[in-house]
Each structure stands twice: as structure tokens, then as C-alpha cells.
Amino acid sequence: MDHPPSAPAGSHDATEPDNSDNNVSASRRDSMSQKSEDSQTAADFIRDQMQLEADAREALPYSIKNCTGPLGPLRQNIYACLTCNPPPKNPDDPFNAAGICYSCSVQCHGDHELVEIFQKRNFTCDCGTTRFDPDQPCTLRVNPDTNTRGNVHSERADPNNKYNQNFRNRFCSCSVDYSPQEQKGTMFQCLGLGTHETGGCGEDWYHPGCLVGQGPKWYEKLPKQNPPKPTNPSTLAPISEDPAQETGNEQQAHDTETVGDEEDGDVPLPEGFPNEEDFDSLLCYKCVEAHPWIKRYAGTPGFLPAVFLRTSDGGAGEPPATKKRKLEDDSSNNAVGEPSKRIKSDPDTEDEGNLSGPAALEELKEEHTNNAAVPKTPECKLMSLAPASNGVFSIFTRADFRDHICHCPTCFPNLKPHPQLLEQEEEYEPSLSEGSEHGSTHGSGSLYERGESALKNVDRVRAIEGVMAYNNLKEKLKPFFQQFAESGKAIGAEDIKEYFAKMRGDEQAIKEAGEAAKEDHRKEQSGY
């Protein structure tokens, strides 16, 4: 609202009421309405500080005090540091891969370029080992030479750690250079039946389109169709209020257009790929081909039907192996699956002429006694299943698939190298950080509360000295705040800098802060 101009100084109309107080109030209101980019109320500062701390705890809810290296191999979240170990441009060149735990990714490599690889089994943190340069030590572990925390480097790395292309920031069979900002849709992690050295994938992540042979951006190939145009250009096409009343062509065009125009939404799954709620884990075609004995479980209880890797001509893909490899796989399947041929036939089916006489009866009696002493071999579930399908395919499992896998003496040697097929793996999870124990952390664990808590735990003499120092600072700041309260002006950042510069005796800082404070861009302090 515009206010009338004030009368000249020293003039006053006796016929008009004295509005000097109103003019002062209006001037103060105008001053209070001024905005500033570098000043704020104490309440705003405290609220912003508490919000920043709450946001930080939401983003990093777990404790970052300890490295997991001393705990040995764990199934844990792993990060790769591309700043310390940049991958070569040529994917075939050797690469000194390294993985670090959650705590080290924040404390030791917080300002580096990191790749979140998520869960890796049997992995020991590499921070502070020979896989990093000595000038990038671990700041969390205890140095055995000095018995102090930090400066740990050049330790022996765990030789059992396995590294795949994920540590180069490459994922999936398409070896895409992963970028969270550009990635669309969902990627799925393979349960992993082997490392990339043994023909498996090492728990790699896959695009749904790549698992069915249509590529990572298969959805971009979908044809875009426009809604059907009316026959008469002068009329509009009727709009049905009930979606169920749309014709088949209209509904198909609508669905296709939605898929083509969908930029920020979820990317649909390709044809033949199961719905996410239908399966619990994935075994990619690489791992299945490396361990073909598991193929027979596809489509059986606990397992979804095979999802084939389709070729460009629409057929099921062939495994990337030679004919000799196929023969070896077939022979291994027969050796595992078929019952032993060294089984004596039933005496009743033999030629009775060969079993006549006392010697034959004694032989049958002795054989019966020996057979009774031998325990029966458990029945093999795998042998009761239908033969495996031809072609290359991935297998999706349900949550209870482990209950349906055969554990007979013949099949168990295939399971023993893969404990993840025997029971659910235990995943290491760091303890929650302070203030994160009760879910949402907004408003908890502020600087004031942390200071109050720390004051209770320090030595009594130090606590008293701290309180005295606080009271001394408060007395020095009281006249500073009082002058702004009396004048009605806002406290700007430059005012604070100038005042503390005077307390320190820093002449240059006093001059710079004083010049900046002359600029009229502050707002009135409201509430404080």
C-alpha cells in the first residue's frame, strides 16, 4: 500500500492530527519488508540447521564410525571409487579394481566420484590396502604401528574378493556406462552362480530388455501411434467417459501413445518378462549356461518358466559355446541325472534255469542279506523333472525356491559351492546413526541437543570452564544485539563478520565488513 508523503521537516498543521508516530511505524514497516539474501532470523537459522541435519540423516541413516574391513568377508553394500582408481578407456586393459564399505565411502572418499554397486557377497573392504595408493589411507581403522585411528595404508587386500565389470561402472550384458540421471526403468541383480572368470556374471545387474534380447532401450523401438482421426473432419471424435467402452483400436492407440510419450514414469517391461511381484530373485542366462544342471528347474514349483534370450530373427538364442562344449554338458548332465547302471536286476525277472539248485538259493540268500544292510539312497527330485528346454534362457525364482531344490547325494555337490541356493543369505547392515533409531529424524538430534548431551559427558572442570566461556561470549554479544533491537534494523551477515573482526582485532576484516554493511540490502529482524 502507498503512504502519503510526510510533511517537510519543522512544519506542522494544527488542523490535522499528529501522525508522526504513524509515520515512524510506517517507516519501520517498510524497513521490516525489506528482503535480504544473507540475513535471517535466529529462528530461521536454527530451523534450517535442524532440517539440514535431518536431511543428512535421512540420506545417510547408518553409522559411519567404523570400517567393516576388520570384520572380514561380508555380504554388504560396496562402492567403487573412480577418483582413486579410474578405469582405463579400453575395457580389455587391466584394471586395479577396488571396493569400499559404506563408512569408508563417506569418511575416506566422501568428495570423490563413487559408484554404488550395492550388495556383493563375501567381500572385504579394500580401503587402506594395496589396491589404493598410500596417499589415500583409511581414516577409520586403527593403525597397528601407532595404535591410533587413521593413516592405515598398504595392508594386504583380501585375495578372495571378486571383481567384475561393475567396479568399472559398467553393468548388464550390454556393458552400459551407468548414469543415474540417464537411466530409466528398473535393473535387476542376478543371484550369481559364479564369477566372470568361471562363466557367470558375479552378481551383475541387468536391463529387462537385455535379458530377452531386445537391448537396454527396447521401449524406444515401440511404434508411436496417433489416436484414430474422425471420418468427417468437421466433427470431433466421440469421447467415452467409461474407459471400458473404448474400442480395441482406440485402447491400443492410447496404450502405445502412453508408452512412447512416457519420459519420467516407469518404463514398462518387455513382452515375456515376468511381473516384478511374481518373482523374488533372478538367475541370468550367463550363470545358467555356466551351470546347466539348474536348467531343469525352470517352470517347476518355486521357479517361473524360462525367459529366453531371443535372437534378432525371433528364435531362442544358442549358447555361446562350441559343439564340443555342448557334448561335455550333455555328458555331465547324464552323469549327474541318470541313475547308476550298475544295478542288479530283480531275481524274479532272470532266467529261472540259471537260478536252480542249492548254490543258487544260497547266493540269493546272501545277496538279500547284503542288500538289507545297505541304506536306501534318497530319491532324486531332479530326475523326476522334465528334460531342460533348448536354447539360452534366464530363470526367475519365487521366495520358496530353496524348498524345492533336490539335496540328494548326487545333487548336493552342485549346490555346495553356492550357499545362496541352500539358504537365505545374511546381509550386513551397519548400526543406525544417532537420531535415526525411530524412523523419521526431523527435529531430533539438533546442535543444541548434541551440545547438551556432550556437556553431561565431559569432565566437571572442563564443563565449568565451558559454561564460563559461554557466559563471557554472551555478555560480549548482548550490546551487539541490543543496538539492532533498539534501532529496528536487521542483523546482516556482514554486521556479524565486522563485530567478530573487532573482537579479534583484525583491521582488514573490519574494513571489508564495514564497507559491505553500508549496502542497504538487509531485512528487519522479526521475532528475535
ABEGO torsion letter per residue (X at the ends): XBBBBBBBBGBBBAABBBAAAAAAAAAAAAAAABBBAABBBAAAAAAAAAAAAAAAAAABABBAABBAAAAEBBBBBBBBBAAABBBBABAABBBBBBBBBAAAAAAAAAABBBBBAEBBBGBBBABGBAABBAABBBAABBBAAAGBBEGBBGBBBBAABBBBAAAAGBBEAAGBBBBAAABBEBBBBBAEAEBAAAGBAGGBBBBAAAAAGAEAAAAAABBBBBBBBBABAABBBBBBABAAABBAAAAAAAAAAAAAABAABBBBBBBGBBBAAABABBBBAAAAAABAAAAAABGBBGBBBBBBBBBAAGBBBBBBBBAAAAAAAAAAAAAAABBBABBBBBAAABBAAAABEAAAAAAAAAAAAAAAABBBBBBBAAAABBBBBBEBBBBBBBAAAAAABBABAAAAAAAAABAAAABBBBBBBBBBBBGAAAEBABGBGBAAAAAAAAAAABBAAAAAAAAAAAAAAAAAAAAAAAAAAAAGBBBBAAAAAAAAAAAAGBAAAAAAAAAAAABBABBBBBGX
